[in-house]
Amino acid sequence: MTGFLWSNDEEAFFGDGQKDAPKKGAKKTEPGPGQSLDAPYSVTELNECLKRIIDKTFGTIWIAGEISNLTRSNAGHIYLTLKDAGGQIAGVIWRSTLERIDMDLSEGMAVIVQGRLDVYSPRGNYQIVISRVEEQGLGALQAAFRKLYKKLDSEGLFAAERKKPLPQFPFRIGFVTSPSGAAIQDFIQVLKRRWPVASVLIIPSKVQGEGAAEEIARGIKAAARIRPELDVLVVGRGGGSIEDLWAFNEEIVVRALADCPLPTISAVGHEIDVTLCDLAADMRALTPTEAGEIVAPNRDELIMQLEGVQNRLRNLVAYQWERADRQLASLADRPILVEPERLLERPSQRLDDFFRDMDSAIDQKLEAAKNALMQQAQVLEALSPLAVLARGYSLTVDEQSGKLITSEQDVVPGQTVRTKLSSGEIRSTVLRNDATSP
């Protein structure tokens, strides 16, 4: 850094490394720190000197720029970079200050911040400690992100119904990424631990810079043509600034991922990074490491589950066996199995009683019918003409017609008639009819 002015309160100055020339006749003094080989600055002394100069020169200032490399520490502080077309400066917002800022900061946001410059002596770099943030509109990349998002979302590329389910047990996994990056190493390490039976096919591609988007899109399309077919495809890289990750926001990559016939996982950047690829993929992983946990089951957990099922089945079979054995023992003690003939005694007795009752009922019916028949026979006998004949009466009929003759007028001389007696018949010829005789 240059351009800082000398301060009489300092023991040394920053700039060309020289003191004001002594006036003629003035008493010669010893060189100050850093002015000679014998009195050099220590690194710490120089950094502390710069810190004092910056504090007195600038104080509180306003800076306009675009947010990049935004991260949040475990302690709640936010670290970021403010940049423009020509340069960048690191910045920090302490947690106590962040509680007073009513704004959700994000990558690509164009802001104006107020703060003070601070030199961090242990590292020899400087940053702005931010105390206030005002939004000045979207940055160029953030605006491009939102514009493309609206376009692709209107076409349904991010719709939930387009999402394909991931295979439960993948054995062939493709990964479009840089083969030298940490992302693939982290992914493989997790996969070896969780699901070592799977194989990983690395489809090499640039993941940032010029031409990266085209290479990623070609890698995705190539993965779909690989035979035997891949079970699932992962696309991703490690974290970085919005500029580093921008290839995964390019339309050519997003469309290639949305059109891929394979189940896909997007694993781009860190947890806070969201790209359009994350929205187009069937599943988003927060990091490449998490992609390894999502893509495949945990072998050890699966083995434990199978062992648990095996134990439950073994216990169930043993329980059913013991239950059946108890039931069989209980049946073996029953009288019906000990003395099976006793099973027939009661039904046989009931059958004998039935036949006896049936015979008795038949006899009663026959006797009643016999008595009724005898009564009817007596009535018929009393009404029978034969009974009348037995008392000396007879019946006379015409032999030809069989018509009963009840009057002398029913016959004529020479007519043959038969007379029915109580015993036998008499055939006779009418000689005369008293009704017709002179």
VOPAGU-2260 file (C-alpha; in pm, 1 decimal, decimal comma):
REM VOPAGU-2260
SITE   aa  ch    i         X         Y         Z
SITE  MET   A    0       0,0       0,0       0,0
SITE  THR   A    1     116,7     351,2     -73,2
SITE  GLY   A    2      -5,5     704,6     -25,2
SITE  PHE   A    3      -6,1     722,3     352,6
SITE  LEU   A    4     131,7    1044,6     503,3
SITE  TRP   A    5     385,7    1091,4     772,5
SITE  SER   A    6     259,1    1161,8    1124,1
SITE  ASN   A    7     475,5    1339,3    1377,6
SITE  ASP   A    8     326,3    1125,9    1649,6
SITE  GLU   A    9     477,7     812,8    1497,4
SITE  GLU   A   10     829,0     695,9    1554,5
SITE  ALA   A   11     853,7     598,6    1188,4
SITE  PHE   A   12     668,7     675,2     869,6
SITE  PHE   A   13     524,6     473,5     581,1
SITE  GLY   A   14     602,4     573,1     222,9
SITE  ASP   A   15     945,5     603,1      71,8
SITE  GLY   A   16    1116,6     492,9     391,8
SITE  GLN   A   17    1306,5     827,6     443,4
SITE  LYS   A   18    1282,5    1102,1     703,8
SITE  ASP   A   19    1268,0    1467,0     615,7
SITE  ALA   A   20    1621,0    1581,5     532,7
SITE  PRO   A   21    1785,1    1748,8     836,3
SITE  LYS   A   22    1830,4    2121,7     821,8
SITE  LYS   A   23    2176,4    2259,3     762,4
SITE  GLY   A   24    2361,4    2286,1    1084,1
SITE  ALA   A   25    2116,6    2065,6    1273,7
SITE  LYS   A   26    2248,9    1799,1    1503,8
SITE  LYS   A   27    2273,2    1462,0    1332,5
SITE  THR   A   28    2040,3    1197,8    1486,6
SITE  GLU   A   29    2042,9     817,6    1482,8
SITE  PRO   A   30    1821,2     650,1    1215,0
SITE  GLY   A   31    1479,6     534,0    1336,7
SITE  PRO   A   32    1333,6     180,3    1316,5
SITE  GLY   A   33    1339,8      44,3     963,8
SITE  GLN   A   34    1579,6     312,4     840,4
SITE  SER   A   35    1897,4     111,0     852,6
SITE  LEU   A   36    2028,6    -238,5     833,4
SITE  ASP   A   37    2107,9    -224,3    1199,8
SITE  ALA   A   38    1756,8    -120,9    1310,6
SITE  PRO   A   39    1499,9    -312,8    1102,7
SITE  TYR   A   40    1130,9    -331,3    1171,3
SITE  SER   A   41     996,7    -657,9    1301,4
SITE  VAL   A   42     692,7    -780,8    1107,7
SITE  THR   A   43     472,2    -719,0    1408,4
SITE  GLU   A   44     609,6    -365,0    1452,7
SITE  LEU   A   45     541,3    -281,6    1089,2
SITE  ASN   A   46     186,3    -416,6    1102,7
SITE  GLU   A   47     116,3    -228,2    1424,0
SITE  CYS   A   48     258,4      88,8    1268,7
SITE  LEU   A   49      32,8      50,3     964,4
SITE  LYS   A   50    -264,6     -12,5    1192,0
SITE  ARG   A   51    -206,1     315,1    1377,2
SITE  ILE   A   52    -163,4     509,0    1052,1
SITE  ILE   A   53    -483,1     366,6     900,5
SITE  ASP   A   54    -682,4     431,1    1217,9
SITE  LYS   A   55    -576,5     797,6    1226,8
SITE  THR   A   56    -602,3     853,6     851,4
SITE  PHE   A   57    -942,3     703,3     763,9
SITE  GLY   A   58   -1163,6     659,1    1066,0
SITE  THR   A   59   -1520,0     556,5     974,1
SITE  ILE   A   60   -1586,8     532,7     599,4
SITE  TRP   A   61   -1854,1     421,5     351,6
SITE  ILE   A   62   -1772,5     165,6      78,0
SITE  ALA   A   63   -1993,8      49,4    -210,4
SITE  GLY   A   64   -1951,1    -298,2    -358,4
SITE  GLU   A   65   -2100,8    -640,1    -425,2
SITE  ILE   A   66   -2103,3    -915,8    -162,4
SITE  SER   A   67   -1907,6   -1231,5    -241,1
SITE  ASN   A   68   -1761,8   -1528,3     -46,9
SITE  LEU   A   69   -2016,6   -1480,6     231,6
SITE  THR   A   70   -1969,6   -1726,4     521,2
SITE  ARG   A   71   -2100,3   -1747,7     877,0
SITE  SER   A   72   -1873,4   -1874,6    1154,4
SITE  ASN   A   73   -1978,8   -2102,6    1438,3
SITE  ALA   A   74   -1958,5   -1801,2    1668,6
SITE  GLY   A   75   -2218,0   -1616,3    1459,2
SITE  HIS   A   76   -1987,0   -1368,1    1284,9
SITE  ILE   A   77   -2015,3   -1306,9     909,3
SITE  TYR   A   78   -1709,6   -1289,6     685,2
SITE  LEU   A   79   -1741,6   -1158,4     329,7
SITE  THR   A   80   -1568,1    -990,1      41,4
SITE  LEU   A   81   -1674,7    -657,7    -108,6
SITE  LYS   A   82   -1578,5    -631,9    -473,8
SITE  ASP   A   83   -1624,8    -428,9    -786,9
SITE  ALA   A   84   -1490,2    -455,6   -1139,3
SITE  GLY   A   85   -1139,2    -352,1   -1034,5
SITE  GLY   A   86   -1071,3    -492,0    -689,0
SITE  GLN   A   87   -1192,0    -635,9    -360,3
SITE  ILE   A   88   -1157,6    -597,2      14,8
SITE  ALA   A   89   -1229,9    -837,0     297,7
SITE  GLY   A   90   -1500,0    -750,3     546,9
SITE  VAL   A   91   -1639,9    -879,5     874,2
SITE  ILE   A   92   -1962,9    -821,2    1067,5
SITE  TRP   A   93   -1939,0    -921,2    1432,6
SITE  ARG   A   94   -2234,3   -1107,6    1579,5
SITE  SER   A   95   -2322,9    -821,1    1814,2
SITE  THR   A   96   -2347,4    -587,3    1514,0
SITE  LEU   A   97   -2534,8    -838,0    1302,1
SITE  GLU   A   98   -2818,4    -843,2    1556,0
SITE  ARG   A   99   -2882,8    -474,8    1475,0
SITE  ILE   A  100   -2881,6    -521,0    1094,2
SITE  ASP   A  101   -3232,9    -600,5     975,3
SITE  MET   A  102   -3133,3    -750,5     641,0
SITE  ASP   A  103   -3070,3   -1094,9     495,6
SITE  LEU   A  104   -2733,4   -1073,1     329,0
SITE  SER   A  105   -2663,8   -1297,4      31,0
SITE  GLU   A  106   -2416,2   -1359,6    -248,0
SITE  GLY   A  107   -2427,9   -1102,5    -526,9
SITE  MET   A  108   -2611,1    -838,0    -324,2
SITE  ALA   A  109   -2500,0    -483,8    -406,5
SITE  VAL   A  110   -2455,5    -287,2     -82,5
SITE  ILE   A  111   -2309,7      25,4      71,6
SITE  VAL   A  112   -2145,0     -48,6     405,3
SITE  GLN   A  113   -2018,9     174,2     682,0
SITE  GLY   A  114   -1725,0      71,4     893,4
SITE  ARG   A  115   -1365,6     125,3     990,6
SITE  LEU   A  116   -1053,9     -17,7     835,0
SITE  ASP   A  117    -858,7    -255,0    1053,4
SITE  VAL   A  118    -521,0    -424,2    1009,0
SITE  TYR   A  119    -510,3    -780,6    1136,7
SITE  SER   A  120    -151,3    -798,6    1256,9
SITE  PRO   A  121    -115,1   -1179,3    1287,3
SITE  ARG   A  122    -178,8   -1217,2     913,8
SITE  GLY   A  123     -66,5    -881,7     783,3
SITE  ASN   A  124    -388,1    -811,6     593,0
SITE  TYR   A  125    -653,7    -551,2     634,2
SITE  GLN   A  126   -1031,4    -556,7     630,3
SITE  ILE   A  127   -1330,8    -337,4     695,2
SITE  VAL   A  128   -1516,7    -397,0    1018,5
SITE  ILE   A  129   -1875,8    -328,5     913,4
SITE  SER   A  130   -2118,0    -153,5    1144,4
SITE  ARG   A  131   -2398,3     -65,4     902,5
SITE  VAL   A  132   -2529,3    -207,0     571,2
SITE  GLU   A  133   -2759,1     -47,8     313,5
SITE  GLU   A  134   -2877,6    -229,8       2,0
SITE  GLN   A  135   -2818,8     -47,6    -325,2
SITE  GLY   A  136   -2987,1    -296,7    -556,9
SITE  LEU   A  137   -2904,4    -636,5    -698,6
SITE  GLY   A  138   -2558,9    -711,8    -828,7
SITE  ALA   A  139   -2518,0    -814,4   -1190,1
SITE  LEU   A  140   -2481,1   -1187,2   -1117,2
SITE  GLN   A  141   -2767,7   -1191,3    -870,4
SITE  ALA   A  142   -2991,8   -1013,4   -1119,3
SITE  ALA   A  143   -2895,7   -1262,5   -1391,2
SITE  PHE   A  144   -2967,0   -1547,9   -1149,9
SITE  ARG   A  145   -3318,4   -1424,0   -1076,0
SITE  LYS   A  146   -3397,5   -1354,0   -1440,3
SITE  LEU   A  147   -3295,5   -1703,9   -1552,6
SITE  TYR   A  148   -3473,4   -1859,2   -1255,2
SITE  LYS   A  149   -3803,2   -1696,7   -1353,5
SITE  LYS   A  150   -3762,7   -1809,2   -1713,9
SITE  LEU   A  151   -3684,5   -2172,7   -1635,3
SITE  ASP   A  152   -3937,9   -2192,4   -1353,9
SITE  SER   A  153   -4213,6   -2077,1   -1591,6
SITE  GLU   A  154   -4118,6   -2371,2   -1816,2
SITE  GLY   A  155   -4160,8   -2613,9   -1527,0
SITE  LEU   A  156   -3795,3   -2719,4   -1504,1
SITE  PHE   A  157   -3803,4   -2697,0   -1123,6
SITE  ALA   A  158   -4147,3   -2858,9   -1076,3
SITE  ALA   A  159   -4170,7   -3130,8    -810,5
SITE  GLU   A  160   -4357,9   -3367,8   -1042,4
SITE  ARG   A  161   -4049,3   -3385,3   -1265,3
SITE  LYS   A  162   -3837,0   -3526,7    -985,9
SITE  LYS   A  163   -3731,9   -3890,6   -1021,4
SITE  PRO   A  164   -3679,8   -4112,6    -715,4
SITE  LEU   A  165   -3325,3   -4218,0    -633,9
SITE  PRO   A  166   -3242,6   -4590,4    -649,5
SITE  GLN   A  167   -3230,8   -4756,4    -310,2
SITE  PHE   A  168   -2923,5   -4966,9    -383,7
SITE  PRO   A  169   -2707,4   -4804,0    -657,3
SITE  PHE   A  170   -2407,1   -4994,8    -786,6
SITE  ARG   A  171   -2293,4   -4772,0   -1077,4
SITE  ILE   A  172   -2260,2   -4403,2    -985,3
SITE  GLY   A  173   -2145,0   -4127,6   -1219,7
SITE  PHE   A  174   -1993,9   -3797,6   -1099,6
SITE  VAL   A  175   -1944,8   -3497,6   -1329,3
SITE  THR   A  176   -1673,8   -3288,1   -1162,8
SITE  SER   A  177   -1307,0   -3196,9   -1164,6
SITE  PRO   A  178   -1105,6   -3516,0   -1103,4
SITE  SER   A  179    -845,7   -3315,9    -910,0
SITE  GLY   A  180   -1091,9   -3135,6    -684,5
SITE  ALA   A  181   -1160,3   -3210,5    -319,2
SITE  ALA   A  182   -1528,9   -3275,7    -394,8
SITE  ILE   A  183   -1472,4   -3614,2    -560,7
SITE  GLN   A  184   -1228,2   -3721,7    -290,5
SITE  ASP   A  185   -1474,6   -3636,0     -13,3
SITE  PHE   A  186   -1751,3   -3815,7    -201,6
SITE  ILE   A  187   -1548,4   -4133,4    -255,5
SITE  GLN   A  188   -1433,4   -4143,6     105,7
SITE  VAL   A  189   -1791,4   -4132,0     230,6
SITE  LEU   A  190   -1902,2   -4389,5     -26,4
SITE  LYS   A  191   -1621,2   -4631,5      70,3
SITE  ARG   A  192   -1734,2   -4614,2     428,7
SITE  ARG   A  193   -2108,2   -4641,0     365,7
SITE  TRP   A  194   -2148,4   -4847,0      46,6
SITE  PRO   A  195   -1818,6   -4995,3     -76,1
SITE  VAL   A  196   -1990,8   -5230,2    -325,1
SITE  ALA   A  197   -2064,7   -4935,3    -556,3
SITE  SER   A  198   -1833,4   -4820,8    -832,1
SITE  VAL   A  199   -1783,4   -4452,8    -919,6
SITE  LEU   A  200   -1725,3   -4336,6   -1276,1
SITE  ILE   A  201   -1569,4   -3989,4   -1281,8
SITE  ILE   A  202   -1670,5   -3783,9   -1585,3
SITE  PRO   A  203   -1401,9   -3510,4   -1590,2
SITE  SER   A  204   -1501,5   -3149,6   -1644,4
SITE  LYS   A  205   -1395,2   -2798,8   -1560,6
SITE  VAL   A  206   -1607,2   -2662,6   -1279,4
SITE  GLN   A  207   -1529,5   -2292,8   -1308,5
SITE  GLY   A  208   -1399,1   -2042,8   -1554,6
SITE  GLU   A  209   -1441,6   -2004,0   -1925,9
SITE  GLY   A  210   -1590,4   -2308,9   -2099,1
SITE  ALA   A  211   -1684,3   -2480,7   -1772,1
SITE  ALA   A  212   -2060,1   -2469,0   -1836,9
SITE  GLU   A  213   -2021,4   -2632,6   -2179,1
SITE  GLU   A  214   -1801,4   -2908,8   -2038,5
SITE  ILE   A  215   -2041,9   -2980,4   -1753,0
SITE  ALA   A  216   -2337,7   -2999,3   -1992,9
SITE  ARG   A  217   -2144,7   -3235,5   -2223,2
SITE  GLY   A  218   -2053,8   -3452,2   -1924,6
SITE  ILE   A  219   -2419,0   -3480,7   -1819,3
SITE  LYS   A  220   -2527,5   -3580,5   -2170,7
SITE  ALA   A  221   -2240,2   -3828,4   -2199,7
SITE  ALA   A  222   -2336,8   -3989,8   -1868,9
SITE  ALA   A  223   -2683,1   -4070,0   -2007,1
SITE  ARG   A  224   -2524,4   -4262,5   -2298,3
SITE  ILE   A  225   -2293,4   -4480,5   -2090,4
SITE  ARG   A  226   -2363,7   -4856,2   -2106,8
SITE  PRO   A  227   -2423,7   -5046,3   -1888,9
SITE  GLU   A  228   -2646,0   -4767,9   -1766,6
SITE  LEU   A  229   -2556,0   -4568,9   -1457,7
SITE  ASP   A  230   -2790,0   -4599,3   -1159,9
SITE  VAL   A  231   -2753,3   -4236,0   -1054,7
SITE  LEU   A  232   -2558,8   -3924,7   -1159,8
SITE  VAL   A  233   -2399,8   -3667,6    -925,8
SITE  VAL   A  234   -2299,9   -3322,2   -1051,6
SITE  GLY   A  235   -2101,4   -3092,6    -827,1
SITE  ARG   A  236   -1790,8   -2930,8    -685,6
SITE  GLY   A  237   -1664,1   -2780,8    -360,8
SITE  GLY   A  238   -1750,6   -2439,0    -226,8
SITE  GLY   A  239   -1645,4   -2102,1    -360,2
SITE  SER   A  240   -1764,6   -1754,2    -441,1
SITE  ILE   A  241   -2068,0   -1685,6    -654,7
SITE  GLU   A  242   -1829,9   -1632,8    -945,1
SITE  ASP   A  243   -1664,0   -1970,1    -886,1
SITE  LEU   A  244   -2000,0   -2149,4    -880,6
SITE  TRP   A  245   -2155,3   -1956,8   -1168,2
SITE  ALA   A  246   -2111,0   -2234,8   -1425,1
SITE  PHE   A  247   -2379,8   -2427,1   -1235,2
SITE  ASN   A  248   -2621,0   -2136,6   -1293,0
SITE  GLU   A  249   -2574,1   -2137,0   -1670,1
SITE  GLU   A  250   -2882,5   -2224,5   -1876,0
SITE  ILE   A  251   -2703,4   -2491,3   -2079,2
SITE  VAL   A  252   -2611,7   -2683,1   -1762,6
SITE  VAL   A  253   -2952,4   -2646,7   -1596,9
SITE  ARG   A  254   -3135,2   -2771,9   -1908,5
SITE  ALA   A  255   -2896,6   -3065,1   -1950,1
SITE  LEU   A  256   -2955,5   -3167,3   -1588,9
SITE  ALA   A  257   -3334,4   -3129,3   -1613,6
SITE  ASP   A  258   -3343,8   -3338,0   -1934,4
SITE  CYS   A  259   -3116,4   -3614,2   -1801,1
SITE  PRO   A  260   -3302,1   -3949,2   -1795,2
SITE  LEU   A  261   -3095,1   -4067,9   -1498,6
SITE  PRO   A  262   -3180,7   -3986,4   -1135,8
SITE  THR   A  263   -2962,3   -3686,7   -1048,5
SITE  ILE   A  264   -2808,9   -3525,5    -740,0
SITE  SER   A  265   -2668,8   -3171,1    -736,8
SITE  ALA   A  266   -2388,6   -3121,9    -485,9
SITE  VAL   A  267   -2253,2   -2772,8    -550,1
SITE  GLY   A  268   -2065,4   -2566,8    -294,3
SITE  HIS   A  269   -2149,7   -2540,5      73,0
SITE  GLU   A  270   -2474,9   -2535,8     264,8
SITE  ILE   A  271   -2541,5   -2165,3     204,1
SITE  ASP   A  272   -2478,4   -2192,2    -170,4
SITE  VAL   A  273   -2789,2   -2248,3    -384,1
SITE  THR   A  274   -2755,6   -2282,6    -760,3
SITE  LEU   A  275   -3009,9   -2338,9   -1035,9
SITE  CYS   A  276   -2865,0   -2688,9   -1076,1
SITE  ASP   A  277   -2976,1   -2759,2    -718,0
SITE  LEU   A  278   -3331,6   -2670,1    -816,5
SITE  ALA   A  279   -3331,2   -2869,7   -1142,0
SITE  ALA   A  280   -3181,5   -3190,7   -1001,1
SITE  ASP   A  281   -3395,2   -3466,6    -854,6
SITE  MET   A  282   -3219,5   -3422,9    -517,5
SITE  ARG   A  283   -3001,3   -3150,1    -369,1
SITE  ALA   A  284   -2707,4   -3229,5    -143,6
SITE  LEU   A  285   -2571,3   -2943,6      68,4
SITE  THR   A  286   -2214,2   -3058,9       3,2
SITE  PRO   A  287   -2037,2   -3333,3    -195,0
SITE  THR   A  288   -1986,3   -3512,6     135,8
SITE  GLU   A  289   -2359,8   -3513,8     198,8
SITE  ALA   A  290   -2412,6   -3640,7    -157,8
SITE  GLY   A  291   -2220,3   -3952,5     -57,5
SITE  GLU   A  292   -2457,0   -3998,4     235,6
SITE  ILE   A  293   -2767,7   -3943,0      23,1
SITE  VAL   A  294   -2678,0   -4149,0    -282,9
SITE  ALA   A  295   -2641,5   -4484,8    -108,9
SITE  PRO   A  296   -2749,7   -4662,1     208,9
SITE  ASN   A  297   -2519,7   -4723,7     501,9
SITE  ARG   A  298   -2392,2   -5079,5     468,0
SITE  ASP   A  299   -2339,9   -5122,3     842,3
SITE  GLU   A  300   -2688,5   -4993,5     922,2
SITE  LEU   A  301   -2835,0   -5217,4     651,0
SITE  ILE   A  302   -2653,9   -5520,6     791,7
SITE  MET   A  303   -2783,5   -5435,7    1138,6
SITE  GLN   A  304   -3137,4   -5406,6    1001,5
SITE  LEU   A  305   -3106,5   -5740,9     823,4
SITE  GLU   A  306   -2968,9   -5902,0    1138,3
SITE  GLY   A  307   -3258,8   -5754,4    1332,3
SITE  VAL   A  308   -3507,5   -5896,9    1081,8
SITE  GLN   A  309   -3328,5   -6231,3    1094,9
SITE  ASN   A  310   -3348,2   -6237,7    1476,1
SITE  ARG   A  311   -3715,1   -6144,1    1470,5
SITE  LEU   A  312   -3790,0   -6417,8    1217,0
SITE  ARG   A  313   -3590,7   -6669,0    1421,7
SITE  ASN   A  314   -3778,3   -6572,2    1738,0
SITE  LEU   A  315   -4111,7   -6585,1    1555,7
SITE  VAL   A  316   -4041,3   -6933,0    1417,3
SITE  ALA   A  317   -3930,1   -7052,8    1761,5
SITE  TYR   A  318   -4242,9   -6907,6    1920,2
SITE  GLN   A  319   -4470,2   -7068,0    1662,4
SITE  TRP   A  320   -4289,1   -7398,0    1704,0
SITE  GLU   A  321   -4326,3   -7390,1    2083,1
SITE  ARG   A  322   -4691,5   -7290,6    2051,1
SITE  ALA   A  323   -4763,6   -7574,1    1807,5
SITE  ASP   A  324   -4578,4   -7817,1    2034,3
SITE  ARG   A  325   -4789,1   -7709,1    2334,0
SITE  GLN   A  326   -5108,4   -7741,8    2132,5
SITE  LEU   A  327   -5008,3   -8088,6    2013,8
SITE  ALA   A  328   -4926,0   -8195,8    2368,6
SITE  SER   A  329   -5260,9   -8061,3    2486,4
SITE  LEU   A  330   -5444,1   -8253,2    2211,8
SITE  ALA   A  331   -5253,2   -8571,1    2290,2
SITE  ASP   A  332   -5391,7   -8566,3    2646,5
SITE  ARG   A  333   -5755,2   -8540,8    2536,7
SITE  PRO   A  334   -5974,1   -8853,2    2591,4
SITE  ILE   A  335   -6077,7   -8853,6    2229,0
SITE  LEU   A  336   -5718,6   -8931,5    2127,3
SITE  VAL   A  337   -5637,6   -9149,2    2426,7
SITE  GLU   A  338   -5957,8   -9363,3    2380,4
SITE  PRO   A  339   -6093,1   -9277,7    2034,8
SITE  GLU   A  340   -6365,8   -9544,9    2059,3
SITE  ARG   A  341   -6530,8   -9332,6    2326,8
SITE  LEU   A  342   -6597,8   -9077,8    2056,7
SITE  LEU   A  343   -6852,9   -9320,1    1902,3
SITE  GLU   A  344   -7027,3   -9424,5    2223,6
SITE  ARG   A  345   -7255,2   -9126,4    2265,9
SITE  PRO   A  346   -7349,4   -9088,6    1894,8
SITE  SER   A  347   -7414,0   -9465,9    1882,0
SITE  GLN   A  348   -7637,8   -9441,1    2185,3
SITE  ARG   A  349   -7821,2   -9144,0    2034,5
SITE  LEU   A  350   -7866,3   -9343,7    1712,1
SITE  ASP   A  351   -8010,5   -9640,3    1903,0
SITE  ASP   A  352   -8249,7   -9409,5    2087,2
SITE  PHE   A  353   -8349,5   -9256,7    1755,0
SITE  PHE   A  354   -8430,7   -9593,0    1596,2
SITE  ARG   A  355   -8617,9   -9703,3    1905,8
SITE  ASP   A  356   -8823,8   -9387,8    1908,8
SITE  MET   A  357   -8880,1   -9420,7    1533,6
SITE  ASP   A  358   -9003,8   -9782,8    1568,3
SITE  SER   A  359   -9234,7   -9680,9    1848,8
SITE  ALA   A  360   -9370,0   -9390,0    1646,8
SITE  ILE   A  361   -9426,2   -9615,7    1343,6
SITE  ASP   A  362   -9609,8   -9869,5    1555,8
SITE  GLN   A  363   -9829,0   -9598,6    1700,1
SITE  LYS   A  364   -9904,1   -9461,8    1354,5
SITE  LEU   A  365   -9988,3   -9807,5    1220,9
SITE  GLU   A  366  -10213,4   -9885,7    1513,4
SITE  ALA   A  367  -10395,8   -9555,3    1478,0
SITE  ALA   A  368  -10433,6   -9613,2    1102,9
SITE  LYS   A  369  -10558,2   -9967,0    1164,0
SITE  ASN   A  370  -10817,1   -9846,7    1410,2
SITE  ALA   A  371  -10931,1   -9575,8    1173,3
SITE  LEU   A  372  -10954,6   -9827,8     889,8
SITE  MET   A  373  -11159,9  -10065,6    1101,4
SITE  GLN   A  374  -11394,5   -9782,1    1187,8
SITE  GLN   A  375  -11433,0   -9695,0     820,7
SITE  ALA   A  376  -11487,5  -10064,1     733,2
SITE  GLN   A  377  -11761,7  -10087,0     988,6
SITE  VAL   A  378  -11928,4   -9781,3     843,9
SITE  LEU   A  379  -11895,7   -9918,9     491,0
SITE  GLU   A  380  -12021,8  -10256,8     600,5
SITE  ALA   A  381  -12324,5  -10100,7     758,6
SITE  LEU   A  382  -12393,3   -9908,2     440,0
SITE  SER   A  383  -12308,4  -10194,8     200,3
SITE  PRO   A  384  -12597,8  -10343,4     -11,8
SITE  LEU   A  385  -12454,9  -10688,2      59,8
SITE  ALA   A  386  -12546,2  -10644,4     421,7
SITE  VAL   A  387  -12901,1  -10571,5     309,4
SITE  LEU   A  388  -12896,5  -10881,4      90,6
SITE  ALA   A  389  -12780,2  -11088,2     383,1
SITE  ARG   A  390  -13103,0  -11002,2     555,6
SITE  GLY   A  391  -13305,4  -11163,8     271,4
SITE  TYR   A  392  -13313,7  -10885,3      18,1
SITE  SER   A  393  -13193,9  -10911,8    -342,8
SITE  LEU   A  394  -13099,3  -10688,1    -633,2
SITE  THR   A  395  -13228,9  -10738,3    -988,5
SITE  VAL   A  396  -13061,1  -10579,8   -1289,9
SITE  ASP   A  397  -13112,6  -10596,7   -1665,7
SITE  GLU   A  398  -12865,4  -10846,3   -1802,2
SITE  GLN   A  399  -12790,0  -10638,4   -2109,8
SITE  SER   A  400  -12757,0  -10292,8   -1962,2
SITE  GLY   A  401  -12684,6  -10379,1   -1598,0
SITE  LYS   A  402  -12944,0  -10117,8   -1500,2
SITE  LEU   A  403  -13102,3  -10173,4   -1160,4
SITE  ILE   A  404  -13466,8  -10273,6   -1176,9
SITE  THR   A  405  -13668,7  -10103,6    -907,2
SITE  SER   A  406  -14022,1  -10126,2   -1055,6
SITE  GLU   A  407  -14219,5  -10370,1   -1262,6
SITE  GLN   A  408  -14240,6  -10106,9   -1522,7
SITE  ASP   A  409  -13864,2  -10143,8   -1579,1
SITE  VAL   A  410  -13917,1  -10491,2   -1738,6
SITE  VAL   A  411  -14112,3  -10641,1   -2022,5
SITE  PRO   A  412  -14203,9  -11003,5   -2095,3
SITE  GLY   A  413  -13915,6  -11197,3   -2249,2
SITE  GLN   A  414  -13650,7  -10971,0   -2092,0
SITE  THR   A  415  -13358,9  -11151,9   -1926,1
SITE  VAL   A  416  -13264,7  -11028,3   -1580,1
SITE  ARG   A  417  -13017,4  -11124,4   -1311,5
SITE  THR   A  418  -13100,5  -11133,7    -945,8
SITE  LYS   A  419  -12818,4  -11080,5    -697,5
SITE  LEU   A  420  -12870,1  -11266,7    -369,9
SITE  SER   A  421  -12660,4  -11263,0     -56,1
SITE  SER   A  422  -12500,7  -11572,9    -198,3
SITE  GLY   A  423  -12489,2  -11612,0    -574,9
SITE  GLU   A  424  -12708,6  -11494,1    -862,7
SITE  ILE   A  425  -13019,6  -11615,3   -1042,8
SITE  ARG   A  426  -13074,1  -11552,7   -1410,9
SITE  SER   A  427  -13442,1  -11552,2   -1518,1
SITE  THR   A  428  -13666,3  -11449,6   -1802,5
SITE  VAL   A  429  -13965,1  -11224,1   -1742,0
SITE  LEU   A  430  -14280,7  -11404,8   -1840,6
SITE  ARG   A  431  -14518,8  -11127,0   -1767,2
SITE  ASN   A  432  -14541,2  -10786,0   -1617,4
SITE  ASP   A  433  -14830,2  -10747,4   -1377,2
SITE  ALA   A  434  -14851,4  -10388,4   -1465,2
SITE  THR   A  435  -14901,2  -10476,9   -1827,3
SITE  SER   A  436  -15095,9  -10805,3   -1785,7
SITE  PRO   A  437  -15469,9  -10815,0   -1875,5
